């Protein structure tokens, strides 16, 4: 299936110019010890993949930009795209 995906820098482009690296997940929180094997496995391998709205990481090969997109996985309609915020203290 082909659809237009708006790059935050280049505007709407054919989805074939991009790579989707999967849905946004929450990293295990560093605590007193290392995350358990169950927490790491869940973070690395398990995805919800439910039909509907997903937040996903995308990479645009033309301008070499990583960004986030909110997309309906049933219709491929893209609700919005945005650049991730830089961590505090990052250059």
N, CA, C and O atoms as CSV, one atom per row, in Angstrom:
chain,resi,resn,atom,element,x,y,z
A,1,UNK,N,N,0.842,-1.169,0.000
A,1,UNK,CA,C,0.000,0.000,0.000
A,1,UNK,C,C,0.895,1.241,0.000
A,1,UNK,O,O,1.914,1.281,0.690
A,2,UNK,N,N,0.515,2.223,-0.757
A,2,UNK,CA,C,1.270,3.458,-0.843
A,2,UNK,C,C,0.435,4.603,-0.271
A,2,UNK,O,O,-0.781,4.652,-0.459
A,3,UNK,N,N,1.093,5.507,0.419
A,3,UNK,CA,C,0.427,6.693,0.932
A,3,UNK,C,C,1.479,7.776,1.113
A,3,UNK,O,O,2.679,7.508,1.071
A,4,UNK,N,N,1.013,8.996,1.313
A,4,UNK,CA,C,1.922,10.114,1.539
A,4,UNK,C,C,2.181,10.260,3.028
A,4,UNK,O,O,1.266,10.189,3.849
A,5,UNK,N,N,3.435,10.465,3.353
A,5,UNK,CA,C,3.841,10.667,4.738
A,5,UNK,C,C,4.530,12.022,4.813
A,5,UNK,O,O,5.521,12.237,4.115
A,6,UNK,N,N,4.039,12.944,5.638
A,6,UNK,CA,C,4.667,14.262,5.717
A,6,UNK,C,C,5.947,14.247,6.553
A,6,UNK,O,O,5.901,14.024,7.762
A,7,UNK,N,N,7.068,14.479,5.915
A,7,UNK,CA,C,8.339,14.632,6.624
A,7,UNK,C,C,8.320,16.021,7.273
A,7,UNK,O,O,7.911,16.985,6.626
A,8,UNK,N,N,8.752,16.149,8.538
A,8,UNK,CA,C,8.768,17.470,9.170
A,8,UNK,C,C,9.645,18.489,8.432
A,8,UNK,O,O,9.440,19.694,8.580
A,9,UNK,N,N,10.628,18.018,7.633
A,9,UNK,CA,C,11.500,18.934,6.896
A,9,UNK,C,C,11.110,19.079,5.431
A,9,UNK,O,O,11.178,20.179,4.882
A,10,UNK,N,N,10.705,17.991,4.794
A,10,UNK,CA,C,10.499,17.981,3.338
A,10,UNK,C,C,9.043,18.061,2.910
A,10,UNK,O,O,8.767,18.262,1.727
A,11,UNK,N,N,8.108,17.910,3.833
A,11,UNK,CA,C,6.695,17.914,3.481
A,11,UNK,C,C,6.238,16.525,3.032
A,11,UNK,O,O,6.970,15.549,3.195
A,12,UNK,N,N,5.023,16.433,2.463
A,12,UNK,CA,C,4.465,15.137,2.064
A,12,UNK,C,C,5.302,14.457,0.983
A,12,UNK,O,O,5.594,15.052,-0.055
A,13,UNK,N,N,5.681,13.211,1.236
A,13,UNK,CA,C,6.471,12.414,0.296
A,13,UNK,C,C,5.901,11.005,0.255
A,13,UNK,O,O,5.175,10.598,1.162
A,14,UNK,N,N,6.227,10.264,-0.792
A,14,UNK,CA,C,5.788,8.876,-0.910
A,14,UNK,C,C,6.389,8.049,0.223
A,14,UNK,O,O,7.562,8.214,0.559
A,15,UNK,N,N,5.609,7.181,0.799
A,15,UNK,CA,C,6.037,6.395,1.952
A,15,UNK,C,C,7.254,5.522,1.644
A,15,UNK,O,O,7.970,5.121,2.562
A,16,UNK,N,N,7.499,5.222,0.366
A,16,UNK,CA,C,8.638,4.378,0.004
A,16,UNK,C,C,9.994,5.059,0.210
A,16,UNK,O,O,11.033,4.405,0.122
A,17,UNK,N,N,9.990,6.357,0.480
A,17,UNK,CA,C,11.233,7.077,0.790
A,17,UNK,C,C,11.628,6.916,2.258
A,17,UNK,O,O,12.696,7.370,2.668
A,18,UNK,N,N,10.774,6.276,3.045
A,18,UNK,CA,C,10.959,6.195,4.492
A,18,UNK,C,C,11.152,4.754,4.949
A,18,UNK,O,O,10.845,3.805,4.228
A,19,UNK,N,N,11.666,4.620,6.161
A,19,UNK,CA,C,11.723,3.323,6.844
A,19,UNK,C,C,10.967,3.469,8.158
A,19,UNK,O,O,11.227,4.388,8.934
A,20,UNK,N,N,10.024,2.554,8.402
A,20,UNK,CA,C,9.312,2.530,9.674
A,20,UNK,C,C,10.047,1.560,10.590
A,20,UNK,O,O,10.284,0.409,10.222
A,21,UNK,N,N,10.402,2.023,11.773
A,21,UNK,CA,C,11.138,1.155,12.685
A,21,UNK,C,C,10.286,0.676,13.846
A,21,UNK,O,O,10.815,0.120,14.808
A,22,UNK,N,N,8.987,0.879,13.774
A,22,UNK,CA,C,8.088,0.312,14.769
A,22,UNK,C,C,7.451,1.328,15.683
A,22,UNK,O,O,7.759,2.520,15.664
A,23,UNK,N,N,6.545,0.797,16.487
A,23,UNK,CA,C,5.792,1.670,17.380
A,23,UNK,C,C,6.654,2.159,18.538
A,23,UNK,O,O,7.636,1.524,18.922
A,24,UNK,N,N,6.262,3.294,19.074
A,24,UNK,CA,C,6.961,3.884,20.203
A,24,UNK,C,C,6.665,3.042,21.442
A,24,UNK,O,O,5.507,2.746,21.736
A,25,UNK,N,N,7.701,2.664,22.156
A,25,UNK,CA,C,7.543,1.890,23.385
A,25,UNK,C,C,8.242,2.628,24.526
A,25,UNK,O,O,9.022,3.551,24.294
A,26,UNK,N,N,7.961,2.221,25.727
A,26,UNK,CA,C,8.566,2.853,26.904
A,26,UNK,C,C,9.709,1.981,27.399
A,26,UNK,O,O,9.531,0.789,27.650
A,27,UNK,N,N,10.876,2.583,27.535
A,27,UNK,CA,C,12.045,1.853,28.026
A,27,UNK,C,C,11.854,1.459,29.480
A,27,UNK,O,O,11.200,2.171,30.242
A,28,UNK,N,N,12.428,0.319,29.863
A,28,UNK,CA,C,12.407,-0.029,31.283
A,28,UNK,C,C,13.184,1.024,32.073
A,28,UNK,O,O,14.248,1.473,31.647
A,29,UNK,N,N,12.648,1.408,33.214
A,29,UNK,CA,C,13.299,2.444,34.019
A,29,UNK,C,C,14.506,1.878,34.745
A,29,UNK,O,O,14.424,0.817,35.364
A,30,UNK,N,N,15.626,2.585,34.670
A,30,UNK,CA,C,16.779,2.132,35.441
A,30,UNK,C,C,16.487,2.343,36.922
A,30,UNK,O,O,16.075,3.428,37.332
A,31,UNK,N,N,16.695,1.335,37.693
A,31,UNK,CA,C,16.447,1.427,39.131
A,31,UNK,C,C,17.709,1.067,39.887
A,31,UNK,O,O,18.824,1.355,39.451
A,32,UNK,N,N,17.513,0.448,41.000
A,32,UNK,CA,C,18.651,0.037,41.803
A,32,UNK,C,C,19.450,-1.059,41.108
A,32,UNK,O,O,20.672,-1.126,41.242
A,33,UNK,N,N,18.756,-1.912,40.369
A,33,UNK,CA,C,19.424,-2.987,39.655
A,33,UNK,C,C,19.098,-2.909,38.180
A,33,UNK,O,O,18.445,-1.972,37.721
A,34,UNK,N,N,19.549,-3.880,37.461
A,34,UNK,CA,C,19.250,-3.941,36.033
A,34,UNK,C,C,17.803,-4.364,35.824
A,34,UNK,O,O,17.227,-5.017,36.694
A,35,UNK,N,N,17.197,-4.004,34.681
A,35,UNK,CA,C,15.845,-4.482,34.384
A,35,UNK,C,C,15.847,-6.014,34.307
A,35,UNK,O,O,16.849,-6.631,33.944
A,36,UNK,N,N,14.717,-6.603,34.652
A,36,UNK,CA,C,14.614,-8.068,34.601
A,36,UNK,C,C,14.601,-8.526,33.145
A,36,UNK,O,O,14.366,-7.728,32.237
A,37,UNK,N,N,14.854,-9.804,32.933
A,37,UNK,CA,C,14.821,-10.365,31.581
A,37,UNK,C,C,13.425,-10.206,30.978
A,37,UNK,O,O,13.297,-9.971,29.777
A,38,UNK,N,N,12.403,-10.330,31.777
A,38,UNK,CA,C,11.020,-10.167,31.306
A,38,UNK,C,C,10.793,-8.738,30.804
A,38,UNK,O,O,10.198,-8.538,29.745
A,39,UNK,N,N,11.269,-7.742,31.568
A,39,UNK,CA,C,11.116,-6.339,31.161
A,39,UNK,C,C,11.873,-6.060,29.861
A,39,UNK,O,O,11.343,-5.402,28.966
A,40,UNK,N,N,13.097,-6.551,29.751
A,40,UNK,CA,C,13.883,-6.344,28.537
A,40,UNK,C,C,13.259,-7.031,27.333
A,40,UNK,O,O,13.201,-6.451,26.248
A,41,UNK,N,N,12.798,-8.248,27.512
A,41,UNK,CA,C,12.168,-8.990,26.417
A,41,UNK,C,C,10.911,-8.285,25.940
A,41,UNK,O,O,10.678,-8.169,24.737
A,42,UNK,N,N,10.107,-7.819,26.871
A,42,UNK,CA,C,8.885,-7.102,26.520
A,42,UNK,C,C,9.211,-5.832,25.738
A,42,UNK,O,O,8.560,-5.527,24.739
A,43,UNK,N,N,10.221,-5.093,26.198
A,43,UNK,CA,C,10.616,-3.850,25.528
A,43,UNK,C,C,11.156,-4.106,24.123
A,43,UNK,O,O,10.819,-3.377,23.190
A,44,UNK,N,N,11.974,-5.117,23.967
A,44,UNK,CA,C,12.630,-5.360,22.680
A,44,UNK,C,C,11.762,-6.079,21.652
A,44,UNK,O,O,11.881,-5.814,20.455
A,45,UNK,N,N,10.899,-6.976,22.096
A,45,UNK,CA,C,10.236,-7.854,21.134
A,45,UNK,C,C,8.722,-7.768,21.065
A,45,UNK,O,O,8.162,-8.008,19.995
A,46,UNK,N,N,8.037,-7.444,22.138
A,46,UNK,CA,C,6.578,-7.475,22.121
A,46,UNK,C,C,6.010,-6.145,21.662
A,46,UNK,O,O,6.421,-5.085,22.133
A,47,UNK,N,N,5.067,-6.209,20.745
A,47,UNK,CA,C,4.367,-5.028,20.252
A,47,UNK,C,C,2.876,-5.282,20.345
A,47,UNK,O,O,2.423,-6.419,20.217
A,48,UNK,N,N,2.119,-4.225,20.566
A,48,UNK,CA,C,0.674,-4.376,20.682
A,48,UNK,C,C,0.038,-4.703,19.335
A,48,UNK,O,O,-0.819,-5.582,19.250
A,49,UNK,N,N,0.451,-4.005,18.293
A,49,UNK,CA,C,-0.045,-4.225,16.936
A,49,UNK,C,C,-1.562,-4.299,16.837
A,49,UNK,O,O,-2.094,-5.023,15.995
A,50,UNK,N,N,-2.246,-3.574,17.669
A,50,UNK,CA,C,-3.704,-3.516,17.581
A,50,UNK,C,C,-4.087,-2.606,16.422
A,50,UNK,O,O,-3.399,-1.625,16.141
A,51,UNK,N,N,-5.172,-2.931,15.760
A,51,UNK,CA,C,-5.640,-2.090,14.665
A,51,UNK,C,C,-6.065,-0.734,15.226
A,51,UNK,O,O,-6.741,-0.661,16.252
A,52,UNK,N,N,-5.668,0.324,14.551
A,52,UNK,CA,C,-6.046,1.663,14.996
A,52,UNK,C,C,-4.867,2.610,15.002
A,52,UNK,O,O,-3.917,2.437,14.238
A,53,UNK,N,N,-4.928,3.610,15.862
A,53,UNK,CA,C,-3.919,4.668,15.915
A,53,UNK,C,C,-2.663,4.168,16.632
A,53,UNK,O,O,-2.738,3.618,17.731
A,54,UNK,N,N,-1.508,4.370,15.992
A,54,UNK,CA,C,-0.213,4.014,16.567
A,54,UNK,C,C,0.717,5.208,16.489
A,54,UNK,O,O,0.615,6.027,15.576
A,55,UNK,N,N,1.618,5.304,17.443
A,55,UNK,CA,C,2.735,6.258,17.359
A,55,UNK,C,C,3.944,5.439,16.942
A,55,UNK,O,O,4.288,4.445,17.582
A,56,UNK,N,N,4.587,5.871,15.855
A,56,UNK,CA,C,5.671,5.085,15.266
A,56,UNK,C,C,6.901,5.952,15.009
A,56,UNK,O,O,6.803,7.160,14.790
A,57,UNK,N,N,8.066,5.295,15.043
A,57,UNK,CA,C,9.324,5.932,14.647
A,57,UNK,C,C,9.511,5.742,13.151
A,57,UNK,O,O,9.335,4.638,12.637
A,58,UNK,N,N,9.869,6.823,12.443
A,58,UNK,CA,C,10.139,6.779,11.007
A,58,UNK,C,C,11.478,7.442,10.735
A,58,UNK,O,O,11.914,8.322,11.478
A,59,UNK,N,N,12.124,7.008,9.661
A,59,UNK,CA,C,13.381,7.597,9.211
A,59,UNK,C,C,13.231,7.959,7.739
A,59,UNK,O,O,12.873,7.110,6.923
A,60,UNK,N,N,13.505,9.225,7.395
A,60,UNK,CA,C,13.443,9.663,6.002
A,60,UNK,C,C,14.851,9.594,5.423
A,60,UNK,O,O,15.746,10.330,5.839
A,61,UNK,N,N,15.029,8.705,4.466
A,61,UNK,CA,C,16.359,8.483,3.901
A,61,UNK,C,C,16.865,9.689,3.121
A,61,UNK,O,O,18.075,9.909,3.062
A,62,UNK,N,N,15.974,10.479,2.520
A,62,UNK,CA,C,16.408,11.613,1.701
A,62,UNK,C,C,17.083,12.705,2.537
A,62,UNK,O,O,18.121,13.233,2.138
A,63,UNK,N,N,16.511,13.043,3.677
A,63,UNK,CA,C,17.103,14.110,4.501
A,63,UNK,C,C,17.720,13.576,5.794
A,63,UNK,O,O,18.173,14.347,6.640
A,64,UNK,N,N,17.732,12.252,5.937
A,64,UNK,CA,C,18.335,11.572,7.091
A,64,UNK,C,C,17.797,12.096,8.423
A,64,UNK,O,O,18.558,12.448,9.324
A,65,UNK,N,N,16.465,12.140,8.523
A,65,UNK,CA,C,15.806,12.646,9.716
A,65,UNK,C,C,14.972,11.562,10.381
A,65,UNK,O,O,14.200,10.869,9.718
A,66,UNK,N,N,15.132,11.418,11.696
A,66,UNK,CA,C,14.265,10.568,12.512
A,66,UNK,C,C,13.114,11.424,13.002
A,66,UNK,O,O,13.331,12.561,13.422
A,67,UNK,N,N,11.890,10.904,12.957
A,67,UNK,CA,C,10.742,11.637,13.472
A,67,UNK,C,C,9.671,10.663,13.929
A,67,UNK,O,O,9.770,9.457,13.705
A,68,UNK,N,N,8.658,11.199,14.567
A,68,UNK,CA,C,7.531,10.408,15.062
A,68,UNK,C,C,6.301,10.693,14.226
A,68,UNK,O,O,6.110,11.810,13.746
A,69,UNK,N,N,5.470,9.681,14.054
A,69,UNK,CA,C,4.216,9.842,13.319
A,69,UNK,C,C,3.098,9.149,14.076
A,69,UNK,O,O,3.296,8.100,14.690
A,70,UNK,N,N,1.940,9.746,14.022
A,70,UNK,CA,C,0.742,9.127,14.578
A,70,UNK,C,C,-0.087,8.708,13.373
A,70,UNK,O,O,-0.529,9.551,12.592
A,71,UNK,N,N,-0.301,7.387,13.222
A,71,UNK,CA,C,-0.899,6.849,12.001
A,71,UNK,C,C,-1.936,5.788,12.346
A,71,UNK,O,O,-1.763,5.004,13.279
A,72,UNK,N,N,-3.021,5.783,11.570
A,72,UNK,CA,C,-4.039,4.749,11.697
A,72,UNK,C,C,-3.573,3.544,10.882
A,72,UNK,O,O,-3.419,3.648,9.665
A,73,UNK,N,N,-3.349,2.407,11.532
A,73,UNK,CA,C,-2.810,1.235,10.838
A,73,UNK,C,C,-3.842,0.557,9.944
A,73,UNK,O,O,-3.476,-0.272,9.112
A,74,UNK,N,N,-5.118,0.887,10.094
A,74,UNK,CA,C,-6.155,0.299,9.242
A,74,UNK,C,C,-6.238,1.035,7.915
A,74,UNK,O,O,-6.286,0.411,6.855
A,75,UNK,N,N,-6.254,2.367,7.973
A,75,UNK,CA,C,-6.435,3.174,6.767
A,75,UNK,C,C,-5.136,3.796,6.251
A,75,UNK,O,O,-5.109,4.334,5.144
A,76,UNK,N,N,-4.067,3.728,7.034
A,76,UNK,CA,C,-2.773,4.384,6.753
A,76,UNK,C,C,-2.876,5.901,6.745
A,76,UNK,O,O,-1.967,6.578,6.265
A,77,UNK,N,N,-3.964,6.443,7.268
A,77,UNK,CA,C,-4.104,7.887,7.377
A,77,UNK,C,C,-3.153,8.409,8.452
A,77,UNK,O,O,-3.130,7.903,9.574
A,78,UNK,N,N,-2.377,9.418,8.098
A,78,UNK,CA,C,-1.407,10.003,9.023
A,78,UNK,C,C,-2.049,11.214,9.685
A,78,UNK,O,O,-2.404,12.185,9.016
A,79,UNK,N,N,-2.196,11.147,11.011
A,79,UNK,CA,C,-2.810,12.248,11.751
A,79,UNK,C,C,-1.832,13.408,11.924
A,79,UNK,O,O,-2.204,14.571,11.773
A,80,UNK,N,N,-0.560,13.076,12.248
A,80,UNK,CA,C,0.448,14.125,12.416
A,80,UNK,C,C,1.834,13.508,12.449
A,80,UNK,O,O,1.994,12.314,12.702
A,81,UNK,N,N,2.828,14.339,12.191
A,81,UNK,CA,C,4.229,13.957,12.326
A,81,UNK,C,C,4.927,15.071,13.096
A,81,UNK,O,O,4.526,16.233,13.019
A,82,UNK,N,N,5.980,14.710,13.843
A,82,UNK,CA,C,6.712,15.714,14.605
A,82,UNK,C,C,8.112,15.211,14.924
A,82,UNK,O,O,8.381,14.010,14.918
A,83,UNK,N,N,8.985,16.157,15.200
A,83,UNK,CA,C,10.354,15.819,15.602
A,83,UNK,C,C,10.375,15.563,17.100
A,83,UNK,O,O,9.700,16.266,17.852
A,84,UNK,N,N,11.138,14.568,17.548
A,84,UNK,CA,C,11.200,14.326,18.995
A,84,UNK,C,C,11.917,15.463,19.694
A,84,UNK,O,O,12.770,16.130,19.108
A,85,UNK,N,N,11.565,15.677,20.948
A,85,UNK,CA,C,12.244,16.713,21.733
A,85,UNK,C,C,13.628,16.224,22.111
A,85,UNK,O,O,13.834,15.041,22.384
A,86,UNK,N,N,14.574,17.152,22.122
A,86,UNK,CA,C,15.931,16.811,22.548
A,86,UNK,C,C,15.973,16.708,24.070
A,86,UNK,O,O,15.322,17.487,24.766
A,87,UNK,N,N,16.732,15.754,24.581
A,87,UNK,CA,C,16.875,15.673,26.036
A,87,UNK,C,C,17.542,16.941,26.583
A,87,UNK,O,O,18.350,17.570,25.901
A,88,UNK,N,N,17.201,17.298,27.793
A,88,UNK,CA,C,17.818,18.486,28.402
A,88,UNK,C,C,19.321,18.295,28.485
A,88,UNK,O,O,19.805,17.221,28.840
A,89,UNK,N,N,20.049,19.340,28.156
A,89,UNK,CA,C,21.503,19.298,28.209
A,89,UNK,C,C,22.145,18.737,26.947
A,89,UNK,O,O,23.371,18.705,26.845
A,90,UNK,N,N,21.326,18.288,25.968
A,90,UNK,CA,C,21.897,17.773,24.717
A,90,UNK,C,C,22.290,18.953,23.833
A,90,UNK,O,O,21.622,19.986,23.815
A,91,UNK,N,N,23.365,18.778,23.116
A,91,UNK,CA,C,23.848,19.843,22.242
A,91,UNK,C,C,23.089,19.891,20.951
A,91,UNK,O,O,23.371,20.734,20.100
